[in-house]
Amino acid sequence: MARHRVVIVGGGFGGLRAAKRLGGSAVDVTLLDRENYHLFQPLLYQVATGGLSPANIATPLRAIVKRHANIRVLLAEVVDLDPARRCVITRDGEVPYDTLIVAAGARSFYFGHDDWERVAPGLKSVEDATLMRRRILLAFEAAEQESQPERCRAWLTFVLVGGGPTGVELAGAIAELCHHTLARDFRKIDTRSARVLLIEANSRVLSNYPESLSIAAEQSLARLGATVWTDARVEAITADAVTVRFEDRLEVAPARTVFFTAGVAASRLGKVLAERLGASVDRGGRVIVEPDLSVAGHPEVLVIGDLANFQHGGLKSPLPGVAPVAMQEGAYAARLILARLHGENLPAFVYKNRGELATIGRGAAVADVRGWRFSGYFAWLMWLFIHLFNIVQFQNRLLVLLQWGWSYATRNRSARLITGPSPFPLSRQCELSDAQAREAASTADGAS
């Protein structure tokens, strides 16, 4: 009798957790991903600011599952689905399945302003992080050579659009880079005069956290030297300025380095599932799933992680696209498959929220853990050890711990490399074409 075939699309937190839980069982698992590594996305901002190298937070997928003979890893990009024949279609062929788990993740979303991506990249991949690092470091180099004070100030202005966890963490890290790490590295400019501006459309940053923690986060950012604009909507982003609308006025902030940390949209596979399976999707492209994470009318297709819109069991809003949700959904999907093979079923998926954490900078973080709300050094220590624990490979845990220890003792960031194609002339760095940007990021990944 043929063994049950499980195909998992995506080697992120959800897909990898499902694969590992199915390891050693009586099913054949095929894990498909466009990259050959699992990426610890919560620490991407530290790659973007030179604190860590890409290899510190990425682990080859084959190395993670090598002990499980029933798991096969394929480097593949999924482009379509044939539900009648139960086949996933990749750019290189077809992969048949009996049960399909789609954990394809999310991408940056620009709210209809896709033209902003060229001058304000998001942070979702290693390539994004190394491109950010390149732009940040080149901004200081360009400012050092700039003779006009106005243009120098624009180079030394860093704008983050979006005050969620990524925006807050990135703003704090860039502020530390300006005020401490680089403070004695340049001769003409004073990096401590750099302006780090975090723009949030809501009335406070970290709007999904309790208000007391949002206030604590803003205070920590202010101590680091970052400025927060709330109730502020970005109307335009160009290569040299950001236009922001407040309730009673427009303000233009000259800036040559802008990053977009506000919007998240589901993978484009959400559209494929809608077209091929008749799945319903929300405005962000996420697939609306059943209580058991399946697509309505297709129990053999499970959608988890950032691609899933799960709102059952009395939830007032869909579960957020964060790693703990994806990991719990991945574990549930694996249990469900094994239960079905034994002629059983499981109760509906229930997410156990163990808390939320966000770090702002050295010794500063906010935490909301099972009703306990606190900020400061203890919250930062908790954030540090939880992130270390969740890094997949022990070797990477050790490397990250050593890097963090060195950075804490010296305030140094050792991965401050500008790699890729020739950066000259420096005055045109924010006008890199998409092709140049991808080339730079790809080269930086290999060099780091």
N, C-alpha and C positions, 0 to 999 in steps of 0.2 A: 504494500500500500504506500502511495506517494506521501511524503511528509508535507505538512502544511507550510506554505510559503508566505513569509511576511516580508514586505518591502517597506523600508523606512526612508522617507525623503527628508534629508536634513540631519547633520551631525551636531546640532547645537545641544542646548541643555535638555530639551524634551526628547529629541530623537535618540541621543546617546543614552539617556537614562532608560528608555524603552529597550534599546538594543542590549544593554548590559543586563537588564532584568530577564531578557529572553535567552541570554547566553547559557549554554549547557542544557537547554530544554529540548524537547522533541519537535522542534520546528526549525526550518531553514530561514535564516535572516539575511537579507541583502540591504546594506546601508549605503544609500546614494548621497553624495554631496559634491558640490562644485569645487570645494577645496579638499585637500587631503589632511586637514587638521581640524581639531575641535578648538574653538576660540573662547577664552574666558572674557566675554564682552564687558563685564563690569569694570575691568581694569584697562580698557582701551584708552581712557583719558590719560592714564599715566604713560602710555606709549606716546601719545600725542604731545605730552609735555616733557619728554626726555627722561622720565623716571625709570622706565623699564624698556627693554627691547622686546620686539614682537615674539621672539622665541621664548621669553619668560612666561607668556600667557597663552601659548598655543602648543598643542600636543598632537602628534600624528594620530589619526584615527586608528590606523592599523596597529599601532603600538598599544592603544588602549584596549582593544578587543582581541589581541592575538592569542590569549589563552582559551578563547571560545571557538572551537573548530566549526561550530554551526553558524558562525557569522562571517559573511563575506562583505568586504568594503569595495565599492566601485567609485572611481572618480568620474562623475557624470553630471550633466546639466539636464534636468527634466524640463521638457517643453510642452508635453501634452499627455493626455490620458485616454485610454480606450476602455471604458467600463464594460462594454459588451464582451470583450475578450479578456478583460481583467489584465491589462498590460499598461505599464508606465512607459511612455515614449521619451527617450533621451535623444540627444544630438548624435549619439553613436549607435542607436539601436533600440530594442525593446526589452523590458524586464517584466516577466509575468508575476502575478501575485494572487494569493488567496485572500489575504488581508493587507490593506494598505494603511500605513500611518504617515500622514503628511505633517511635517514639522519644519516647514520651509522658512519660518522666521519673518522678519519685517525689514523695511527699508525706510529711508528718510522720506518725509512727505512735506511738500512745500506749499500746501494749501492753494494749489492752482498757479503758483509762481515758479514753475520748473526752471525758468531762466535764472533764478537765484542760485541754483546749484553750482554754477561755474565759479561764482565769486564768494559763495558761502557754503562750503561743503559740510555735510553731516558727519556723524561718527557711528558707523555700523560695522566697519571691517578693518582689517589690518591696513589695507590700502588707504582708507580714510584717515586712520591714525597717523601713518607715516607722512601723508600729504599735509595734515595739520601741523605736525612737527616741523616739516620743511618750511611751511609758511610762517610759523611763529618765529623760528630762528632767523629766517631771511629778513623778517621785518626789523629785527635789531641790527642786522648787518647793513640794511639799506638806510636806517636812521643814522647810523654811525658815519655814513658818507654823505648824508644830505646837508646841503648848505642853507636851505630855506627853512626857517623855524616852523612855518605852518605845515609844510610837508613832513618835517621831522615828527611833529606832534601826531599827524595822521598815521605815520608808520608805528608810532608808539601807543596807538589806541587799538585795543582788542575788544571786539564786540561779540557777545554770545546771545543769540536769539532763542529764548526759551529757558524758563526758570525751574524746570524739573530737576530730578537728581543729576542727570548728565550735565546740564548747564551749570548747576551749582558746583559740582565737583570740578568741572573744567575751569570755571572762573576762579575758584580758590587755588587750583594748581598753577594757573598762569600768573596770578597775583604773587604767589610764593616765588615763582621763577623770576619775576621782575624785581621784587623787593629784597630777595635774599640770594638766590643762586647766582644770578648774573650781576649783582650789585657792583662787583669790582673787576668785571671782565672787560669793560670798554673804557676808552680814554676820553672820548668826546661827549657821548651821551650819558645821562644818568638814568639807568633803567628803572630806578625807583620813582621816577616821574611819570612812568607809563600809566596809562589809564585802562583799567579793565572794567567794561560796562556790561552788565547782565540785564537784558530786557525781557520783561514778562508781561503778557497781556492781562493776566488775572490780577487781583488785588494784592497777592502775596506770592512769593516763591514757594516751591514745594506745596502746591495747593492741595495735594492729596493727603498731606500730613496734618496733624492737629495744629491749630494756629500758634500755639506756644512754641512749637518746634520751628515753624516758619520764621517767627520773630528771632529765635535763637540763631538760625542759619543766617539771616540777614545781618545780625550783629557780628557774627564770626567773619562774614565776608567783609564787612566794614573794617574790622580790625586788621584784616589782611591787606586792605587798600583797594578793594573792589567796590564799585558803585552799582546799586540796584535801582532800576527804573521799573515800577509796577504800574498797572493800568495803562500800559503803553503798547500800542500796536504798530508793528513795522509795516510801512506802506511801500517802501522801495529800498532795494539794496543794489548799489553799483560798485564799481571797482575801487572807488575812493570815498564813499559816504553811505550812511544809513539814514533814511528818513523815517521818523517816528511820530505817530499821532497820539497826543494826549487828549483828554476830554475837551480842553479849551485852546489847544494850540498844536502847531507842527514844530518839530525840532529836527534839525539836520546835524548829525554827528559825523564829522570827517574821520574816516577810518579806512585803513588799507587791509585790515585783517579781520574778517567776519566769519563766524562759524554758526551753523544752524543746528540748534539742539531742541527744537520745539516740536516738530511734527513726526509722527510715526505712522506708516501705512503698511498693510500686510503685503507679503510677497505677491508677486504677479500670478502665482499659482492659484491664488484665491479666485481670480477671474476664470482660470481654466476649470476649476471645480464647479463654478457656477454654470459655465457653458456645457460641460460634459455630464454633470450629475444633476443639474437643476437646483444646486444648492443656493440658499439665500445668503447674501453678504450684506454687511453694514456699510456705512458711508466710507469707512476706512479700508474696505476691501476684505475684512475678516469674515470667515465663514461662520454662520450661525449654526452651532452644533446642538445635538440632542443631549439629554442628561448623561448619557454614556459616552459622550465625545464623538459619536458617529454623525455622519451626514444623513439628514432625513431621507428615508427611502433607500439608503445604502448602508446597511449595518457593517458591511465589509470595509468601509472607508472611515478611518478615524482621523480627526484633525486636532492637533494639540499646539500648545505654545502661542507665540505671537499671532499666528494665523487663525486662531480659534476665538470666536465670540461665545463665551460661556456665561449664561445668565439664568441660572436655575436655582432652586432651593431657597427662594426668597431674596436673592441678591438684588440690590437696587440698581446696580450697574454691572457691566461685564467685568470679569476678572482682568486685572492689569497684565500687560505684557512684560512680566519680570521673570527672572530665572527660577525662583521657588515655585511659581505656578506651573511653568513648563516642566520642571522636574517631577512634580507630583502628578501631573497629567500623563507624563511618559510612563511612570511606574504603574499608574492605573491602567493605561492602555495595554501594557504587557500582562498584567493580572487578568484583564478582561479576555484577552486572546486565549490564555491558558485555561481559563474557566470555561470558555465556550467549547474548547476541544474536549473537555470532560462532560459536555452536555449541561453545564451549569451557566449561571449568569451572575452578575454582580449588582449590588445596589448602585444608584446613581453616584457619579463622582462628586466628592465634597472636598473643597480646598481648605486646608488647615493653615490659617494665617499665623505664622510664628513671629511676625513683627516686620518692621521696616527700618532700614538704616540708610543714612546718607552721610558721606564725609565732606567736610568743607576745606580742611587743610590740616596742617601739622597739629596734632593734639585736639582737633575740633571735629565733632560729628554730632548728628542728632539721631535719636532712636525712639521708636514706638514699639515696644515689645510687650504684647499681651496686657495692654492697659498701662504699663509702666512707661512714662515719657520722661526722657532725660537727654541732656546734651553735655558736650564738653569732652574731657579727657577719657572718662570711662566709656562713653559711647564710642569714641574713636578706637579704643582698645578692642571693644567688642566687634566693631566693624572690621578691624584688621584681622582678628583671629577667625571670624566667620568666613571672610574672603579667602584666607589661607587654607582653611579646612575644605572649601569647595573647589579649589584648584585641583584638577583631575590627577596630575602626576606628582608623585612625591618629590622628584627632582626639581620640578618647577616651584613647588612650595618652598623648598630649601633655598633656591636661587632668589625668589621674590623676598623671602624673609631676610636674607643677607643684604639684598639691595636696599630694602626698607631700613634696615638697621644702619647701614652706611649713610643713607640719605638723612636719617634722623640725626645722626651724630655730626654730620658735616654740612647739612643743607645742600649737598651737591646732587646733581642729576647727571649720571654718567653717560646716558644714551643721547647726548645732544649732538646728533650727527645730521649734517645737511648732505644728502646724497641724491642721486638721480642725474638728469641731464644738466648741462651748463646753466647756472643761474643768471648769467649775465645777458643784458644789463639788469641790475637789481631793480631799477625803477619800474620794470614791467612784470614783477613777480605775481601780482594779483590778476594779471591778464593771461595767465597760462590757459591754453586750450584744454579741453577735456582729454584729448589724446596725450598731451604733454603731462597733464596731471597724473593720469593713470600710469604712464611710463615712469614718472618720478617715484610714485608710490611703490610700484612693483620693484624698481631697482633698490629703493630704500629697504624694502622688506628683505631682499636677499643680502644686502650689505650689513643689516643689523643682526 
